[in-house]
Amino acid sequence: METFLLVLAALFSVVNPPGTALVFLSMTKNASIAERRSLARRVARNAFFVMTGSLLLGALILKVYGISVPVLRVAGGIIVAAAGWKLLNEGTQNDTGASVTEGARTDYTSQAFYPLTLPLTTGPGTVAVMISLGLSRSAYSDFTEDFQFFLASLLATVAMAAAIYVCFAYSDRVERLLGRSGTNIAVRLSAFILFCLGIQIIWTGVSDLLGSIQWHEIPAK
């Protein structure tokens, strides 16, 4: 139970399903309720596989390709910041007919993994957290403890995927509650927070990279 709560708290702080749901609502504003719920189901399923894969195989994949976690943070942070900046500067459409036409042309299914799952929902912060948890498994030498750790982490990812689905599938109720203007304001604030989160991820990665540099003092003549 302690491991379950620890992993769930770590995931909730970086995934933030309620806040990300507003961004999801903005990016699927022309979709019907049925389409949005179907898409939410796909995103939740993809997020579960991303989190589980990062826990089990993330460290191995990074080692094979020679990629460090700080570099992963910087690259992912750039993508998150770019997505937040684009959403922040996206114009509001007032023409209903144009919105309906655009919604008919939009293939939301193709966006289920990128960008809705990765990097918006389970971004580099989530991947880094799961990889760190996976690396901590080496501290367990007993098979029973290692299995309990994996089971508790797996249950936490299932709970997080369920939270993602609920928040995303019923994000349209936020629009009903806040109205069009209120939702637009909330979405812009969420986009700004998303942009700031991307900058923070970049800064964390850059700080780790700079901290890994060994500075040598030049001897005085």
N, C-alpha and C positions, 0 to 999 in steps of 0.2 A: 504494500500500500504506500509506503514511503517513497519507493522508486516511482510508482505510478503518479503520485501527486507531484513529485519533482519534475518528471518529464513533461507532464501536462502543463505545469506552470511555466516551464521554459518554452514550450511550444506556443502557448497562448500569448505570451508576451511578444513573440516575434511574428506570429501569424496574424493575430488580432482579427478574428472573423467578423465581429460587428463593424469595425472600421473599414475593413477591406470590402465588406458587402456594399457600401456606398459607392466605391469605385466600380465594383461589379455591376451595380445598377446603372451607373452612368454609361458604361461600355455596352450595355445591352438594353438601352432605353427604347429601342425600336422593336424589341422582341415581345412576343406575347407571353402571358403568364405561363402557359404550358411549355413554351420554348425555354423560358428562363429557368423553370424548375428542372427540365431535362438537362439543360446545360449545367445547372448547379450540381446535379447528380454526377455528371461527367467530371467536373472540376474536383468534387470531393473524392471521387475514386482515384483520379490522377494524383491528387495531393497525398492520398494514403500511400500509393506506390512510391512517390518521390521521397516521402519521409522514411518509409520502411527501407527502400533501397539505399538511401543515404546512411541509415543506421547500420546496415549489414555490409554494404559494398563500397560506401563512399570513400573510406580511407584507402582501400585497395585500389580503386580507380585513380585517385589522386596520386598514389605512389607509382602506379604503372606509367602514367603520363608525366610524372615529375612536376605536378602542380601543387603548390602549397596552399594552405587555407587562407593566408592573407591575400594571395593573388586571386583566389576565388572570391573573396569579399570585394576586392577592388573591381573586378570584372562584373560581378553581379550588381554591385552598387551603381555602376555606370548605367546598367540597363534599367534598374529601378528608378533612378533619378531621371533618366530620359523619358520613361513612361509617365512619371508624375508631371514632368514639365509639359509633355504633349497634352495630357489631360487637363492641366491647369490652363493652358492657352487655347483649348478647343472652344470654338464658337458655339453659342447657344442657337439652336435651330428653332425658329418661330413658325416656319411654314409647315403646317401639319401634312399637307399633301406631299411635300418634299420628303418629310420624315418617313411617311408610310412607304414611299417609293424606295427610299434608301434601305428601310428595314427589309423590304422584299428582296433586295439585292444582296443583303448581308448574309454570309454563311457563318453563323455563330458556331457551328460544330467544328469548323476548322480552327477556331480560336480557343477551343476548350483547353488545349495543353499550353500553347503559347499565343498570347501572353497571359491568359487568365489564370492558369495553374502556375506556370513558371515564367516570369519571376514575380507576378503580382501577389499570388496567394502563398506559395511556398518558395520564397526567394532565397538568395544566398545566405541570409541570416538563418533561415530554417535549416538549410543544408549544412551550414557550419555547426549549428547546435547538434544536429543528429550525428554528424561525423565525430564531434567531440564526445558525445555519449557513447558512440561505438568504440572509440579509442579507449574509453574508460573501462570497457569490458575486460581489458587485459589485466585489470587489477584483481579479477576474480579467477582463482586457480581451481576452485571447486566447481564441478559440472552442475550441481544442483543450484548453486548461487548464480551461476552464469545463465542457466535456463530461466530462473525466476526473474533475473534482470531483463532478459529478452522478452519474456511474457508480459511483464509489467510495462515495458516500453511499447510493446505491440498494442496492448490495451489502451495506452495513452494516445497512440496515433489513431486508433479506431474512434476514440472519443472526440479527438480533434477533427477528424474527417466528418463525423456526424454534426459537430458544431458548425463546420464550414457549410455543409448542405443546408442546415436549418436557416442560418443567417442569409445565405445567398438565395435560397428558394423563395423566401418570404421577404426579400428586400423591397418588393413593390409596396408592401404595407407601410414602409417608411415614407414613400412618396405620397401615399394617401394621407398620412398623418401630418407631414410637414407642408404638403402642397408643392406646386411646381417651383415657386420661387425659393421656398425653404429648402427643398431638395437640392436645387442648383447651388445654393450657398453651402450646404453641407458637403456636396460633392467637391466643390472647389476647395473647401478647407481640407477635406480628405486628400485631394490631389496635392495640396501644398505639403501636408504632413508626409505623404508618400515621397515627394521630392526631397524633403528634409531627411527622411529615413535613408534614401539612397545616398545622400551626401554623408550621413553619419556612417553608413557601411563602408563607403570609400575611405573616409578618414580613419576608421578603425583598421582597415587593411593597410593603408599607407603607414600608420603609426607602427603596426606590427612589422612591416617591412623595414622601416627606418630603425626600429629597435633591434632588428637582427643584424644590422651592419656593425661590424667591429671597427671602431674608430681607433686609430693608432696615433699617438702623439709624436709629432716631429721633434726629434732631439735638438736641443739648442746647441749652436756652434760655440 
